[in-house]
């Protein structure tokens, strides 16, 4: 099913392009005026045909800016998948949210 989806939409890189992905996501966070942005790359998991690399992101900002960031991340040409997202309203700051997000990027096994 994953291969069929890939043929019709997003790219699955033949090699790990983590540094470029992190650079792109950091740029999206700056464009979206997010605060407290941090990322943590977790241990990759190998399947028969591809690797999945979990990445944890933490940040905060205005809800509309957070939404913009998520749209930019989703619009990338490479395959990503959000595995978990937690949004919390910030006390005493209307419209401000704190986000903890875990997503996977994928690349082919060699």
SESESE-940438 format. One record per atom (N, C-alpha, C): residue number from 1; residue in three letters; x, y, z. Coordinates in Angstrom, 3 decimals. Layout:
BEGIN
nr	rest	east	north	up
NUM	Ala	X	Y	Z
...
END
This chain:
BEGIN
nr	rest	east	north	up
1	Unk	0.832	-1.195	0.000
1	Unk	0.000	0.000	0.000
1	Unk	0.874	1.255	0.000
2	Unk	1.956	1.217	0.784
2	Unk	2.844	2.371	0.864
2	Unk	3.475	2.660	-0.491
3	Unk	3.917	1.612	-1.200
3	Unk	4.529	1.806	-2.521
3	Unk	3.537	2.435	-3.497
4	Unk	2.280	1.973	-3.474
4	Unk	1.260	2.545	-4.358
4	Unk	1.032	4.021	-4.042
5	Unk	0.971	4.337	-2.778
5	Unk	0.777	5.728	-2.369
5	Unk	1.947	6.594	-2.833
6	Unk	3.140	6.072	-2.708
6	Unk	4.335	6.832	-3.092
6	Unk	4.383	7.110	-4.583
7	Unk	3.989	6.156	-5.383
7	Unk	4.022	6.341	-6.831
7	Unk	3.106	7.481	-7.265
8	Unk	2.067	7.721	-6.496
8	Unk	1.086	8.743	-6.870
8	Unk	1.241	10.057	-6.131
9	Unk	2.163	10.155	-5.190
9	Unk	2.241	11.408	-4.445
9	Unk	3.671	11.782	-4.073
10	Unk	4.054	11.515	-2.883
10	Unk	5.314	12.013	-2.343
10	Unk	6.485	11.097	-2.664
11	Unk	7.688	11.668	-2.563
11	Unk	8.908	10.923	-2.859
11	Unk	9.425	10.196	-1.626
12	Unk	9.978	9.027	-1.877
12	Unk	10.689	8.289	-0.851
12	Unk	12.156	8.308	-1.267
13	Unk	12.986	9.098	-0.597
13	Unk	14.387	9.235	-1.011
13	Unk	15.124	7.903	-0.971
14	Unk	16.107	7.768	-1.850
14	Unk	16.898	6.544	-1.880
14	Unk	17.949	6.518	-0.770
15	Unk	18.192	7.679	-0.154
15	Unk	19.135	7.734	0.961
15	Unk	18.606	8.696	2.017
16	Unk	19.178	8.604	3.175
16	Unk	18.768	9.450	4.290
16	Unk	19.137	10.907	4.005
17	Unk	18.149	11.766	3.970
17	Unk	18.382	13.199	3.744
17	Unk	18.004	14.008	4.984
18	Unk	18.265	13.427	6.143
18	Unk	17.910	14.059	7.410
18	Unk	18.444	15.478	7.553
19	Unk	19.727	15.754	7.255
19	Unk	20.206	17.126	7.435
19	Unk	19.398	18.154	6.640
20	Unk	19.042	17.826	5.396
20	Unk	18.249	18.760	4.590
20	Unk	16.843	18.907	5.152
21	Unk	16.255	17.798	5.596
21	Unk	14.920	17.853	6.175
21	Unk	14.906	18.752	7.411
22	Unk	15.876	18.569	8.308
22	Unk	15.958	19.388	9.523
22	Unk	16.133	20.861	9.155
23	Unk	16.991	21.150	8.181
23	Unk	17.201	22.530	7.732
23	Unk	15.899	23.130	7.218
24	Unk	15.163	22.374	6.410
24	Unk	13.895	22.865	5.865
24	Unk	12.875	23.142	6.965
25	Unk	12.755	22.220	7.906
25	Unk	11.770	22.376	8.980
25	Unk	12.136	23.560	9.879
26	Unk	13.423	23.750	10.143
26	Unk	13.852	24.913	10.935
26	Unk	13.514	26.214	10.207
27	Unk	13.682	26.232	8.882
27	Unk	13.312	27.402	8.094
27	Unk	11.814	27.660	8.197
28	Unk	10.999	26.615	8.097
28	Unk	9.552	26.771	8.233
28	Unk	9.190	27.330	9.610
29	Unk	9.908	26.889	10.649
29	Unk	9.609	27.382	12.002
29	Unk	9.916	28.879	12.122
30	Unk	11.019	29.314	11.497
30	Unk	11.350	30.749	11.523
30	Unk	10.334	31.560	10.719
31	Unk	9.962	31.060	9.540
31	Unk	8.973	31.756	8.705
31	Unk	7.635	31.896	9.435
32	Unk	7.328	30.913	10.264
32	Unk	6.059	30.906	10.989
32	Unk	6.150	31.589	12.343
33	Unk	7.299	32.183	12.647
33	Unk	7.507	32.913	13.911
33	Unk	7.236	32.056	15.142
34	Unk	7.668	30.808	15.098
34	Unk	7.500	29.941	16.258
34	Unk	8.587	30.234	17.281
35	Unk	8.284	29.966	18.537
35	Unk	9.238	30.188	19.621
35	Unk	9.585	28.848	20.265
36	Unk	10.772	28.787	20.861
36	Unk	11.178	27.597	21.602
36	Unk	11.277	26.351	20.746
37	Unk	11.578	26.523	19.473
37	Unk	11.660	25.366	18.564
37	Unk	12.849	24.484	18.929
38	Unk	12.596	23.188	19.020
38	Unk	13.679	22.216	19.199
38	Unk	13.286	20.926	18.497
39	Unk	14.304	20.184	18.067
39	Unk	14.052	18.891	17.429
39	Unk	14.968	17.851	18.050
40	Unk	14.500	16.626	18.058
40	Unk	15.247	15.506	18.600
40	Unk	15.034	14.313	17.673
41	Unk	16.099	13.846	17.054
41	Unk	16.019	12.706	16.152
41	Unk	16.165	11.428	16.969
42	Unk	15.211	10.528	16.793
42	Unk	15.227	9.266	17.525
42	Unk	15.847	8.162	16.668
43	Unk	16.002	7.005	17.244
43	Unk	16.639	5.882	16.562
43	Unk	15.794	5.427	15.365
44	Unk	16.429	5.295	14.183
44	Unk	15.679	4.831	13.007
44	Unk	15.240	3.376	13.156
45	Unk	14.137	3.055	12.479
45	Unk	13.582	1.708	12.507
45	Unk	13.572	1.186	11.071
46	Unk	14.106	-0.020	10.884
46	Unk	14.190	-0.589	9.542
46	Unk	13.071	-1.601	9.314
47	Unk	12.442	-1.498	8.151
47	Unk	11.498	-2.523	7.721
47	Unk	12.124	-3.226	6.526
48	Unk	11.381	-4.061	5.879
48	Unk	11.927	-4.826	4.754
48	Unk	12.330	-3.939	3.578
49	Unk	11.571	-2.884	3.320
49	Unk	11.831	-2.069	2.127
49	Unk	12.221	-0.626	2.398
50	Unk	12.079	-0.163	3.626
50	Unk	12.418	1.225	3.902
50	Unk	12.779	1.420	5.371
51	Unk	13.407	2.550	5.643
51	Unk	13.708	2.994	7.008
51	Unk	12.688	4.061	7.391
52	Unk	12.344	4.103	8.648
52	Unk	11.570	5.227	9.163
52	Unk	12.360	5.865	10.299
53	Unk	12.448	7.182	10.254
53	Unk	13.212	7.917	11.250
53	Unk	12.256	8.830	12.026
54	Unk	12.002	8.516	13.292
54	Unk	11.139	9.370	14.109
54	Unk	11.877	10.644	14.542
55	Unk	11.157	11.744	14.515
55	Unk	11.705	13.038	14.915
55	Unk	10.685	13.710	15.826
56	Unk	11.152	14.136	16.991
56	Unk	10.291	14.873	17.926
56	Unk	10.548	16.365	17.745
57	Unk	9.477	17.129	17.650
57	Unk	9.562	18.581	17.545
57	Unk	8.781	19.194	18.700
58	Unk	9.315	20.268	19.266
58	Unk	8.617	21.038	20.298
58	Unk	8.719	22.504	19.924
59	Unk	7.613	23.215	20.083
59	Unk	7.598	24.641	19.778
59	Unk	6.315	25.249	20.308
60	Unk	6.242	26.565	20.236
60	Unk	5.018	27.263	20.629
60	Unk	4.843	28.485	19.748
61	Unk	3.612	28.946	19.702
61	Unk	3.322	30.125	18.911
61	Unk	1.828	30.360	18.806
62	Unk	1.480	31.368	18.050
62	Unk	0.091	31.674	17.751
62	Unk	-0.496	30.498	16.963
63	Unk	-1.749	30.154	17.234
63	Unk	-2.348	28.993	16.583
63	Unk	-2.265	29.077	15.062
64	Unk	-2.528	30.244	14.496
64	Unk	-2.487	30.370	13.027
64	Unk	-1.063	30.167	12.499
65	Unk	-0.049	30.600	13.246
65	Unk	1.338	30.376	12.837
65	Unk	1.711	28.895	12.935
66	Unk	1.231	28.236	13.967
66	Unk	1.469	26.797	14.117
66	Unk	0.824	26.053	12.950
67	Unk	-0.392	26.452	12.610
67	Unk	-1.084	25.823	11.486
67	Unk	-0.311	26.036	10.185
68	Unk	0.204	27.233	9.983
68	Unk	1.008	27.535	8.794
68	Unk	2.245	26.638	8.737
69	Unk	2.923	26.479	9.867
69	Unk	4.095	25.610	9.945
69	Unk	3.736	24.175	9.549
70	Unk	2.637	23.667	10.083
70	Unk	2.223	22.302	9.772
70	Unk	1.897	22.151	8.284
71	Unk	1.272	23.162	7.693
71	Unk	0.971	23.122	6.260
71	Unk	2.253	23.097	5.427
72	Unk	3.227	23.919	5.784
72	Unk	4.489	23.946	5.055
72	Unk	5.216	22.606	5.151
73	Unk	5.193	22.027	6.323
73	Unk	5.839	20.729	6.515
73	Unk	5.139	19.657	5.676
74	Unk	3.822	19.680	5.671
74	Unk	3.047	18.709	4.907
74	Unk	3.231	18.883	3.396
75	Unk	3.466	20.097	2.939
75	Unk	3.576	20.386	1.508
75	Unk	4.899	19.943	0.891
76	Unk	5.830	19.476	1.692
76	Unk	7.114	19.025	1.150
76	Unk	6.898	17.873	0.177
77	Unk	7.843	17.732	-0.749
77	Unk	7.770	16.677	-1.766
77	Unk	8.140	15.302	-1.224
78	Unk	8.738	15.252	-0.050
78	Unk	9.134	13.970	0.522
78	Unk	8.033	13.443	1.444
79	Unk	8.020	12.160	1.638
79	Unk	7.011	11.512	2.466
79	Unk	7.303	11.742	3.948
80	Unk	6.318	12.250	4.657
80	Unk	6.376	12.392	6.111
80	Unk	5.049	11.899	6.671
81	Unk	5.057	11.582	7.949
81	Unk	3.814	11.165	8.593
81	Unk	3.842	11.601	10.044
82	Unk	2.841	12.326	10.452
82	Unk	2.719	12.720	11.853
82	Unk	2.174	11.526	12.619
83	Unk	2.934	11.099	13.618
83	Unk	2.535	9.954	14.440
83	Unk	1.792	10.379	15.695
84	Unk	2.155	11.561	16.206
84	Unk	1.541	12.027	17.451
84	Unk	1.650	13.548	17.479
85	Unk	0.585	14.191	17.898
85	Unk	0.631	15.642	18.074
85	Unk	-0.174	16.003	19.315
86	Unk	0.415	16.869	20.109
86	Unk	-0.246	17.336	21.328
86	Unk	-0.199	18.858	21.327
87	Unk	-1.369	19.468	21.346
87	Unk	-1.483	20.929	21.395
87	Unk	-2.091	21.317	22.739
88	Unk	-1.469	22.271	23.397
88	Unk	-1.992	22.767	24.669
88	Unk	-2.092	24.280	24.602
89	Unk	-3.217	24.794	25.046
89	Unk	-3.372	26.243	25.126
89	Unk	-2.478	26.769	26.243
90	Unk	-1.831	27.897	25.981
90	Unk	-0.995	28.507	27.008
90	Unk	-1.885	29.325	27.939
91	Unk	-1.690	29.118	29.228
91	Unk	-2.466	29.869	30.227
91	Unk	-2.226	31.360	30.071
92	Unk	-3.270	32.113	30.177
92	Unk	-3.219	33.583	30.176
92	Unk	-2.696	34.193	28.868
93	Unk	-2.604	33.401	27.817
93	Unk	-2.171	33.924	26.517
93	Unk	-3.125	33.430	25.436
94	Unk	-4.227	34.150	25.221
94	Unk	-5.225	33.704	24.240
94	Unk	-4.607	33.497	22.852
95	Unk	-4.976	32.384	22.226
95	Unk	-4.516	32.081	20.877
95	Unk	-3.141	31.457	20.801
96	Unk	-2.438	31.360	21.926
96	Unk	-1.090	30.793	21.953
96	Unk	-1.161	29.315	22.344
97	Unk	-0.383	28.480	21.642
97	Unk	-0.375	27.050	21.920
97	Unk	1.051	26.524	22.039
98	Unk	1.186	25.473	22.813
98	Unk	2.436	24.723	22.918
98	Unk	2.218	23.415	22.170
99	Unk	3.209	22.993	21.395
99	Unk	3.060	21.800	20.554
99	Unk	4.206	20.828	20.810
100	Unk	3.839	19.567	20.952
100	Unk	4.797	18.464	20.946
100	Unk	4.339	17.530	19.841
101	Unk	5.234	17.267	18.906
101	Unk	4.888	16.548	17.690
101	Unk	5.933	15.480	17.425
102	Unk	5.489	14.283	17.102
102	Unk	6.397	13.234	16.658
102	Unk	5.998	12.861	15.242
103	Unk	6.973	12.929	14.336
103	Unk	6.716	12.577	12.944
103	Unk	7.790	11.636	12.450
104	Unk	7.474	10.910	11.398
104	Unk	8.442	10.027	10.758
104	Unk	8.800	10.572	9.388
105	Unk	10.068	10.437	9.023
105	Unk	10.466	10.575	7.638
105	Unk	10.912	9.187	7.200
106	Unk	10.891	8.952	5.903
106	Unk	11.170	7.623	5.374
106	Unk	12.228	7.701	4.284
107	Unk	13.004	6.650	4.152
107	Unk	13.929	6.514	3.037
107	Unk	14.149	5.031	2.762
108	Unk	14.585	4.728	1.533
108	Unk	14.728	3.345	1.101
108	Unk	15.914	2.666	1.773
109	Unk	15.770	1.375	1.999
109	Unk	16.901	0.583	2.482
109	Unk	17.807	0.286	1.305
110	Unk	19.042	0.036	1.581
110	Unk	20.019	-0.207	0.507
110	Unk	20.294	-1.672	0.328
END
